[in-house]
C-alpha cells in the first residue's frame, strides 16, 4: 500500500505542477477580482501540498496490517449499481419534478435503501439536506435550479 501511495502522490504532484505552470501563464487577478489563473493556481498549490504530505506519510510510516479492500463484502455490488441508477434517474427527473422534489426523493432512496437508515433519519436527513442545499445554491449563490412542480 505504501508503494501505491508513493506512486499516487507523485502522479498528483505532476498534475499539480502542470496546473501551477499553466495557471501562471494567464492573469491571476486578486481575491476581490479573480482572474482565469486564480482558481487553477490555488487548486494546484493545495494539490501539491497534499501530494507531498501523502508522499512523506507513505515514506515514514510503518507498514499497515491487513489492507482495507474496496467493496470486499458479499452483496455490496448491487448497492453500488442501485446508487448509480438512482443518480441516473435523478438526472432525468430533475427537470420535470424540480430540484426540491427530485433531490428529496434521491436522498430518501440513498439514506433508506442504500444506507439502511430508519425512516426517521431518512426523512429528516433528506429534508434538512434538501433545504440547506436549496438555501445555499438558490438563495445565497443565486444559481438557477430547475423549478419543476414548484
N, C-alpha and C positions, 0 to 999 in steps of 0.2 A: 504494500500500500504506500510505503514511503517513496518508493521509486516512481509510482504513478503520480503522487502529489508533486514530486520534483518536476516531472515532465509537464504536468498540467500548469504548474506555476511558471515554467519557462515559456510555454506557449502563450499564456496570458500576458506575460511580460513583453513578449514580442508584439502582440496585438496592441498592448498599451503604448509601446514605443512608436508603433506606426500611427496610432491615434494622436499622440503628442506631436510627432513630426509633422503630420498633416494639419493639425489644428493651428500651429504657429504660422502657417503659410497664409492664413486668412485673418482678417481683423478680429481681435479679441473683444474689443469693447470694454465695458465696465460692468460692475454689478448692477447698476441702475439701468444701463442700456447695453445689454449683452450683444455681442456680435456673433457671427456664424461660427467662430472658433472657440467661443466661451465654453459651451457645454462639452464639446469633444475634448478640450484641454483638461477640464476638471475630471471628467469621467476617466480619461486616460491616466491622469495622475493618481486617482484613487485606485484604479485597477493595478497600476504599477506598484503602489504601496502594499496592497493586499496580496499581490503575487509574491512580493519579497517576503512578507510575513509568512505566507504558506511555505515558501522555499526554506526559510530558516527553521520553521517548525518541523518540516519533514527531515531536515538535516540533523537536528539536535534532539529529537525526542526518541524515547525508547520504542522499540517495535511493539505494536499492539498485539493482543492475543488473537482471538477469532475475528476476522473482518466481518463487518456488517454487510449482508448481501441484500441488494435491492429486490423487493418482492419475492423473498425466499420462501414464504409460507405457502401452503396449499390453498388454492382457491382465491388468490389475490388478483389474478389477471382479469377475471370478469368485472371486478370493480373498476379497474383502470379503463377497460373498454367502455363500461357504462358511463363513467365520468366523461370520457371523450365524446361519446354520443350525446350526452346531456349538453355539453358545450356546443356541439354542432346544432342540435335542436334549438338551443338558446339563440344562436345567431339568426336562425330563421324566424323565431318568434319575437325577436327584439323589435322589429319594425311594426308588425301588426298589433302586438299586445302592449308595446311600450316598455320603457326601461324599468319602471317600478314593478309591474306585474311579472314580467319575464325574469327579472333578477330575483324577485322573491321566490318564484317557483323553482328556479335553478338552485338557490341556496337551500330551500326546503329539501329538494332531492339530494343535494350533496351532504347536508348535515344528517338527514334522517336515514337515507338508504346507504350511502357510501360511508358516512361517518358513524352510523348506528347510534345516533343520539336519540334521547327520548323526545316525544312531541313537544314538550315544553321548551326544551333547549333549542330544538329545530325551529319552531315558530318564533320564539323570542329572538334568537340569533339572526334569523332571516329578516325580521322586521327591523332590528337595530342596524344591521349591515346595510340593508337597502336604504334606510332613512339617511344614514350618515354618508354613504356614497352619493346619494342624490343631493344631499346638502353640500358636500364638498364640490362635486363636479358641476351641478346645475346652478347653485346659489353662489358659492364662493368663486369658482373658476369661470362661471358663465359659459359652460360647454353646452352645446345644443344636443340634448338627448332625445331619442325617439319618444314621442308623446303617446302614441297608441290610443288606448281607450280613454286615457285621462287627458 
